[in-house]
């Protein structure tokens, strides 16, 4: 306690030093706490389900790699034949339109196996879960509501159980309400956050419940005590047997188990670990700066420590006193760092526009506080150890004979110089990493998506209910919507498409070329499929490269036609003409379609995704009830939202309008994760740059103050200001060059960790390495110039009297 009281007095006696030290530590510890809170929330904390370590995603593999979807018959066989699982549930997305009181609302929902909620370990807070008898094609019109939907749309009606709700023109009965704390992350990761659930309602008599109808996802819970390896081996054996029994339905027999936690965090894990490593560098730089400051302070306290030693203080006693001061400083910095961390968490959430990363769930919990405490202890020991050793090795005779003048040993000078070199090296590593991410992001934004993203409004609508039981009614609704929206002032062109690029959704279908029959239909490639209206290509400005586009003659009853993209044409007809050739979309029983045109490639899955095969079918020859409306305008597209919504509702007031966004917003969302990583890494690099500049400035400034006597003598003997300037700057730049060389060597090794996060940029990009090195050298030069300039103004007579 005596050491603690004395340490507190010493910090209060030097408020300037204390403030600088606390701010430095607050930045370093606070940034580490903020990033660790994200790592803790996303990567370390278990999923919010009982015994979540036993939950797995079951994924089939085809020849081109993993395919996370499976057919109903496949999942049913897994569940019936396996002994290692408590249950295997099948899930799929569902987007019903809720009608009744208020505006029609398209809900994000899921169709799930009857035991889905039991598998997750949750039961409804009102009503019941789904029963096996609910999960049949003739009795699946039951729904369970999320707590939020129950509150928002049904005003927390306590008598909601058994009441009917109308969706898609059909009546469903409410059988349950999930508890308020229930987090249904499966839908959030694979689709969008579900607010409502209905039974899957499949059996193997349905045409879309076949083995090759791979549109379902399988979630499994392993039995207690069953090793993952055993469950994996059993699934492989079952899949091999299924492939042997049904050779035309499986191109391979591979299946894998992926822990649900890893499935959810796979995309963000590399970015968060990268940021955790980067912020560790920031803390190391902060500790190096503080070690330098404390060494300077220790030099000024040599006489105090010598007197303590002279009157009986042991070396251990001096070390303890110094480390007590360092740890107290670290704890104060950690307290301030928690405030920085709270702000940093808000910053992380603000930078993150993708709710699938679950960063909104970040919290400063007990584990995060323990981490902060541990970091502060390690930091306090790391920057306090060198001064503590320095104070314990004082030569009493030489210090007490100095008459109050402090001196610094050669070893101390070398150690302080080494700290500055390390700071510059670590700052350069962060700057190079941030530079590579920035260049990669710029390259990504320069990618041509294959269409014009400017002045393009997108939204979704549907044609569901009893009014739209056949294709002609769906087509009439969609064509009237197109005509009315096209007449809105400011609209240049308008089109419909079944899947909008850059939204993350996709629709694939088997492709069979007439002149290239396959022995096994399951080996057919699966291009992306789009159903489009006549003016869609014009609205998106997707170029027509060959042949013709769809026309009014390509209607119901006319010969079936299709457009293909350049990648598909080059794969099957690299030196020939695809026009007039026939292809089949789907299975062996689907009709043949004639290719009438070739269009340009579009980047559907993301700007960083490679070009893929794509096919387009005309809306009139098979309309989709769910369609995206794309509106090309001559004005700000956002200004047309209200007008377009009114025109859709003028055709049918019960159809929802949702997913409203400009195409530029969709582009921004598609690169959100890269932008998030780049922005946070850029902030860390900027902080590191400032800290490195402060470190080299402090070292050179102290060196000038220590050499005032020497500089005065040099000037008295005829040295010019330019000579002194070059001498001081040379000393600082020598350290900077050593740091730059070390940083370049480390960067050549560490930037390889960025390989999967970069696009169109080498991990050893010469331009980035050179520019960041020059920038850091410039900052170091500026940091050296200020104390060097001050050294040139030393008065010789004053310096000769300097103590």
N, C-alpha and C positions, 0 to 999 in steps of 0.2 A: 504493500500500500504506500510505503514511503517512496518507492521508485515511481509509482503511478502518479502520486501527487506532484513529485518533482518534474516528471515528464510533462504533466499538464501545465505547470508553471512555465517551463521552458518554451512550450508551444505558444502560450499566451504572450510571452515576452517577445516573440518574433512573429507578429501577426502577418506580415508580408510573406515570409517563408511558409507559414502554416497555410495561408490561403492558396498559394501556388500549389503546394503539395496536395491539399485536399481536392482542389479542382482537377489536378492531374489524375489522382486516384479515382475520383468520382467518375471521370470519363472512362478510364480503363475498366474499373470494376463494374460500373453501371452498364457499359456495352456488353461485357461478358454475361452479366446477369440477364439482360434482355434476350440475348441470343440463346442462352441456356434455357430460359423459360420456354422459348419456342421449341427447342430440341426436346425438352422434358414433356411438353404438352403433346407434340406430334409423334416423336420417335420413342420416348421412354415410357410414358404413361400407358397402361393397358387400355384396350378399348372398353367402353362403358357397359360391358356385359359380364355376367358372372363367369369366372374361369375362361376368360376370353383367349387364353393361350391354347385352348383346345378347338378354336374356330379356324376353319381353313376354307380357302377358295379352291374348287376343283376345276382344273382346266385341261381341255383336250389339246393335242398338238397335231397340226397338219404338216405337210412337207415344207411349208414356208415359215414355220415357227409356231409359237403358242397362239392358240385361239381360245379366248376366255369363254366363248359361248358353246352350248351343246344342245342336242336335240332332247325332247322329252323322253323318248324311248330309251335313250342312252342313260339319262339320269335315273330313270325308274329301274333299269337293270343294275346300276351301281348300288342303289339303295336296297334292292331285293337280294343281291348276291353277296354283299360285303358283310363281314362280321366285326370290323374294326370301328364302325361308326355308330353312334347313337341315332343319328338321323342325317339324311341328305335332303336339303330343300332346294326347290327350283324357284327362281324369281325372274320376273321380266318387268320392263317399264310399262306404264299405262297412263294415258292422259285423257281422262273423261272430262266432259264439259258439264258442270253443275248448273242447273237452271232452277227457276222458281222465283223466290223473292230476290229483288236486286238484279244487278247486271249478270249476264252469264259469265261463268268463271271456269277457265280451263285449269284443272288441278294437276299437280304432279303427284302421281300415284304409282302403286305397284300391284301386280298380281303375284301372289305367293302361294306356296304349298300350305296345306292346312296346319302343319306343325312348325311353321316358320318362327312364330313368336316363342314357342317352347324351346326351339333350338337356340334362340338368342337368350333365353332365360328371363323373359318378361311376360306379364299377364296384364290384360286391360284393367284399368282402375274402375271402369263401369262396364257392366255387361260381361261378355265372354269372348273367348278367342274363336278361331275357326275350328269346326269339327270336320272329321273325314267325310261325313256325308254332305258337307257344304262344298267340298272340292270335287265337284262333278260337273259335266257340261250342262246339265239340266237344272242345277240348283246353286249356282255360284253367285247369284245376285244378292250377296251380303257384303257389307262394308264395315270396316273398323276405322274410326276417325282418330287423327292425331289430337292431342290436347289443345294445340293452338287453333286448329280448324274448328274444333268444337266450340271454343270461346269466340272466335272471330265470326264464323258464319252462322252458328246456331245459338249464340248468346248464352253459352254454358247451360243449356236446357238440361235439368237433372232427369227429365223423363224422355230423353232422346232415344233410349233403347227401344227398338221395335218400330220406330217411326220411319216412314218412307222418305227417300230422297230421289229426285229425278236427275239422271245423268244420261246424256246421249239419247234422250227420249225414252229411256227405260227406267223402271222403278226398282230401287234397291232398298233393302232393309238394313238399318243400323243395328249391329249386334254388339258393338263395343267401342270404348274410348280408351286410348292408351294413356298411361300416366304422364304427368307434366315433365318429369325428368328423362323420359325415354328418348334416346338419340338413335335414330335409324340411319346409321352411317352407310349401310350397303347401298341405298339409293343415292346418297350424297356422293359416294365415290364413283359409282358406275353411271348414274343418270343425274337427276337433280333431287333435292331434298323432298321426300314423299310426305304428303299430308293425309293420305288415305290409302287403305289397303283393301283388296278384294281377293277371294280365293282364286287360284290359278284356273281351276275348272277344266282340266284336261283329262282325257283318257286316250288310250292308243287307237281308238276308232277315228279320231279327228285327223284330217289330212295334214294339218300343220303340227302334229305331234310325232312326226316321223323321226328317224335317226339323223337324216341329213338336213332337217329343219332346225338349224343351229341358231336359235335366237334366245335361248334361256341361259341363265347363269346358275351354277350350282354352289351352294354353301353347305359345308359339312361341319359336324361336331364329332371329334374323335372320342371314343370311350375313355374313361379314366384309366390311366396306367398303360394304355396302348402306345408303344413308341411310334413316332411319325414314320420311321423307316418301314415298320411292319405294315402300316396302313397304306403307304405308298406302294410297296411291293404287291399287296393284295389288289389294289386298284389296277396296277399294270397287268396282273394276271387276268383279272376280269375283262379288261379292255382287249387283251390279246384274244381271249375266248370269243368275245363279241365280234371282233374283226374276222375271226375264222368262220363264225356262223353267218356273218353278213358281209362278205368281201366287197360287195358293190357299194356299201354305205360308208366305209372307212378307208381313207388313203393311208393311214398308219394306225398303230395301236398305242400311241404314246399318250400318257395322261400324267399330270403332276399335281401335287398338293402344294399350295402356297399359303403360308400363314396369313390370315386375314389382316393382321397388323402390318405385315410387310407389303401386302397388296395395296393397302391404303397409302403407305408412306413411300413407296418405291420411287415416285417421281420427284418428291421434294427432298428425300434423304440426302442425295449428293450436294444439293445447294445448301442445306442447313449445316451439314458437316463442314463444308467449305467455309461458310461464314463463321462457324465456331472456331476453326483453325485460324482464320483471319483475325478475329477479335482477340484470340490469344496472343497474336503478334502485337496488337495494340497495347495489351496489358504489359507485355515484356518491354516494349518501348517506354511505357510510363514508368515501370520499375527501374529501368536504366537511367531515366532522367532523375528520378528521386534518389537513386544511389549516388549519382553525381552531385546532386544538391547536398546530400547528407555528408559526403566526403569533404565538400567545401566547408560545411558547417563543422565537421569534426576537426578540420585543420584549425579553424578559429577557436576551438575549445581545447586545444592541446594543453594549455597551461592549467585549465580547470581539472582535466583528467590527471595531469601530472601531480597536482596538489593532492587529489583524492588518493592516488597511488602512494604518495609520500607519507600520508598519514594512516596508511594501513589497508586501503582497499585492494582486494585481490583482483587478479585478472578476470576471473569469473564474475566478480561483482561489477566490474566496469562493463563487461559484455552484457550482463543482465540489464543494467541501467540503459544502455544504448538500445538494446532490442525492445525493452519496454516502451521507450519513446517511439520506436518504429512501429510496433504493433498498435499502440494507441493511435498513431497517425493513420495506420491502415484501417482501424475500426471506424474512425471518424470519416475517412474517405469512403468506406463501405456504406455507412449510413447515408451519406450524400449520394453514393452510387445507386442506392435503392430508389431514390427520387428520380435519378437519371434513367434507371431501368423502367420505371413506370411510364416515363415519357417515351422511352425507346420502344416499349411494347405497343403503345399507341401508334408510333411511327411504323412499326412492322405491319400492323393491321392496315394502316392507311396505304402503305406501299403494295400490300397484297390485295389484288382484286379478284382472286380465285378462291371462293369459299371452300373448295375441295381440299385446300391445304389445312383447314381447320385451325388457322391461326387466331380466329376470333375466340377460341377457347383457352387462349394463353392466360395463365394466372400465376401470381407470385405466391406459391404454396410453400409448405414446409421443406420440400426437397430443394426448391430454388433458394430458400433462405439458408439452408445448410450449405449449398454450393457457394453462395455469396460469402458465408462465414469462412469456409475453407479457402476460397480464393484470397480473402483479405489476410488470413493468417500466412498463407504461402507468400503473398506479395510483401507483407510486412517483414517476414524473415529474409526474403530475397534482396530487398533493397536496404535492409538494415544490417545484414551480416558483414558486408565489407567495412562500413564505418565502425561496427562493433569490434572487428578484428583490428582495425586501424587504431582505435582508442586503447585497446588492450596491449599494444606493443610500443608504447611511448617510451623514449629514452629520457629518463627523468633528468639526468645531468644536462643534456643538450637543451631540453625545453626550458628548464628553469634558469639556464644561463642566458637565454635569448632576450631577457628583459621585456617580455610581452610580445615579441614579434613572432608571428606564426610562420611556419615553413611547411612545405610539402615534399615528401620524398620522391625519388625517381620512380619507385615502385607504384606509388599512388598516382603519379602522372600517367604512367603507362596503363594502369588499370582504368583510369577515367577515359583515356583515349580509346582504349579497347571498347568501353561501353558505348561511346559515340559511334565508333565504327560499326558495332552491332546494330545500333539504332538505325543508322543509314541503310545498312544491308536489309533489315527487316522492312523498313519503309519502302525500299525499292521493290521488294518482293510483292508487297501489297499494291503498289502503283502499277507494276507490270500486270498483275492479275486483273486489276480494275480496267487497265487499258485494253487488255485482250477482250474482256467482257464487253466493253463499250464498242470496240471495233466490230465484234461479232454481232452485237445488237444492231449497229448501223448497217452491216452487210445483210442482216435478216430483213430489215425494213426496205432494203433496196431490191429484194426479190420480187419479181413480177408474179403476182398470184394467178395470172391468166385472164383477169378481168379488171375493169376499171372500178376502183373502190370509192371514187369521189361522187358526191351528190346522189348517194344511193340509200334509200330507206328500205328497211326489211321488217317484216312482221309475219306472224303466223295466224292462220284462221283454219276453220274446219267446216265440214258439211256432215253433221251427224244428227241422228234422230229418225223418227218415222217418216219424215218428209223426204229422206234421202236413202231409200231402200235399194234403188238401182242406180247404175252408172249414169243414165241419162239425166236423172234429177241432180246428181252431184255435179255433172258437167254444166247443166243449165245455171246452177247457183254460181259456180266459179266463173263462167263466162260473163254473167251479169255483173259480178264484182269487178272483173277486169274492165268491162266497158264503162262502168260508173267511175272507177278510180282514174281511168285514162282521161276522163273529161274534167277532172279537178284542175283548176288553174295552176300552172307551174309544173305539171307532170309532163315529161317528154315521152316516156314509154313505161310499160308495166308488164310484168310476167309472173308466172307461177312456177314453182319447182318443189319437188318432194323433199329434197335435202339441201340445205343451204351451206355453202362452203364456210370453213373456219369456225363452225359451231361445235365441233367435236363429235357430232353424230354422223353416222354413215349407214348406207344400205348397200349390201353386196349381193350379187346373184351369180349363179353358175353360168358360164359362157361355153357354148358348144358351137364349133364352126363346122358347117355342113361338109366341106371338103377335107376336114381333118377329124374323122370320127375317133373316139377314144374307146379303148377296150374296157376301161373302168370309168363310168360317169363321175365318180367321186374325185377323179383326178382333174376335173375341169377347173380352169382358173376362175377367180371370182372378182371381176371388175366392179368398180363402184357404179351403181345404177341411179339414174335420175329420171323422173317423169316431169316433163316441162310443157308449158304452153307455147303457142306459136311465137310470141314476142320475147320469150325469156332470153335468148341469145343476144338480141338487140339491146334489151334492158341492161344486161350484164356486160355487154360489149365483148363477148367471147367470139373470137374470129372464126369465120367459116373458111377452111383451108381448101376444101375440095368438094365437088358435088353441090347439093342444094340443102337448104334447111327444110323444116316441116312447113306444110302449106295447108290451106283449108280442105284440100282434097284428101288429106291424111286423117280422115274421120272414122267414125264407127262404121263397120262394114267394109271399109276399104282395105286393100292389102296392107299387112302389118309392116311397118318400116322402123328403122332405128338409125341414129347417128352414133358414130364412134369417135374417140379422140385420137390424136396423132400417135401417142404411145401404143395404143392397142393396134392401130393400123401398121405401125412399124414392126410390131412383134409377129403378127401373123402374115403380113404381106410386105416384107421389107423391100422388095423390088418390084412389086406388082400393084395392081389397082384394086382396092377393096370394094369399090362401088359395084353394086349389083350382086355381091356375094350375100349368102344367107347365114344367119346365126340364130341360135336358140338361147333365150334367156330363161334360166331355171332348170328344170329337170327334163327327162326324156319325153314326157308327155306334153310339154309346152310347145306352142306353135313356132314355126320358122318366121323370121323377120328379115327383110331385105335392107342392106346398108345403102342409104341414099346420100350420105355426106360424111365428111371428116371435119372435126372442129379442133381448136387448140386445146392444149392441156390446161387444167386448172389445179391449183394447190388446195385440195379439199381439207386434209387433216391438219394442215399448218404450213406456214411459210418455210419451215425447215424440213418438211416432209418431201420425199422424192415424188416425181410424177408417177402416177399410177394409171392403169387402164380404166377407162370410163365409157359408159354407154348411156344414151339418151333415148327415151321412148316418148312419143307424143301423148299429151294429156288426153286428147280426144279418143285414143284407142285403149284407154285403161286408166280413168281418172283416179287419183288418190284422194281420200277424204281429208287428210291432213296435208296442207300445202303452205309453203312460204310465199308471201307476196313480196316482190322486189319492185321498187318504184324509182325510176330514174327521173331526176328533177332538174330544173333550171334555177331553182332557188335552194335555200337551206333546207335539206330534207327533214330536219326536226320540226320545221314550221308546218309540215304537211300532216303530222301525226293525227291531229284532231279531225281534219277533213277526211282522211282515208278511213279512220275508224267509223265516222258517221256514214260513209258510203257502204261499208260492209254491213253495218247494222240496218241500213235502209233496205238491204236485200233480205236479211233475216236477223231480227233483233236477238234471237236466242243463240247465235253463234259467237264464240269468244274471239277477241283480238288480243294477242299476247306476243311475248318475245319481241317487243318493239325495240329496234336499235338501228343506228346507221351502220353501214358496212365498215366505216372507219373505226367505229367502236368495237365491232367484232374482230377487226385486225388487231386492235390494241389488246383485247382480251386474249387473243391467241398467243401473244408474246408476253403475257403478264408475268409468267414465272421467270423468264429470262430478265425482264426488266426489274423485277423484284430483287433478284440476286445481284444484278449489275449495280442497282442504286445503293443497296446496303453496303456492298463491297467498296463502292466509290466513296461513301461516307467514311468508312474505316480507313481507306487509303489517304483521304484528306486529313483526317485526325492524325494519322501516323506521320504524314509529311510535316504538319505543324509541330508535332512533338520532336521530330528529328531536327528541325530547324532550331527549335528552342534549345535542344541539347547541345548542338554544335556552337550556337551563340553563347550559351552559358560557359562552356569549356574555354572558348577563345577569350571571352570577356574576363574570366577569372585568371586566365594565363596572362593577359595584359596587365591586370592589377598586380599579379605576383612579380611581373618583370618590369614594373615601373622604374625601379632603380637602374636596371640594365638598359632600358630604352633611353632613360635620361642620359646615361653615360655615352651611349652610341650617338645621340644627337649632339652632346657636348663635344664629342670628338669629330664631328663633321658629317654624320649621317644625314641624308636628306629625307624629307617626309615620304617621298616615293619609295626609298629603300626600306623604311620602317613598314610602310603599307604592304609592300611585296613580302616582307619577312613574316608578318602576322597572317596575311591571307594565305601565304604558302603553307604555313603550319596547319591552318584549318583545312585547306584544300587537299593536303596530303592525307588527312584522315578521311575526307570525303571520297577521295579516289579509292582508298583502301576499302571503304564501305561499299562503294559502287561495284568494285570488282568482286567482292564477296557476295553481294546481293545478286549480281548477274549469274554467278556460279550456282547459287542456291535456286534462283528462278528457273534455270535450265532444267533442274530436277523437279521442282514442285509444280511448275505450270502443267506438267503432264496430268495432274489431277483434274485439270479443267477440260480434258479432251471431250467428254460427253456433254459439256455445257457450252461449247463453242460451235459456231456455224461459219464456215467459209474463212476461217482464220487458223493459221498454224499456232501450236502452243509455243513455238519459238520464233514468232513473227519478228523479223529484224527491225522493222520500222517502230513497232511498239517498244522493243527493248532499247532502241537508240533514243527515241523521243522521251521516254520516261527517265532514262539515265541523264539526259541533258537537262530535263526539267528539275530533277532532284539536285543535279550539280549547280544549276542556277540558283536554287533556293539556298543551298549551302554557301555559295559565293556571297549572296546577299547577307546571310547570317554572319559570315566572317567579316564583311566589309564594315559593319557598324563599329565593332570594337577595334578593328584595325584603324579606322578613321580617327577614333578617339586616341589611339596610341600615338598618332602623328602629332597630336596637339600637346603632348607632355612637355612641360617646361623643365629644362635641364636642372636649374637650381632647386626647384621644388622636388624633383625626383631624387636629387642627391641628398636631400634632407629626409626622404621618405622612410618611414619605418613600417 
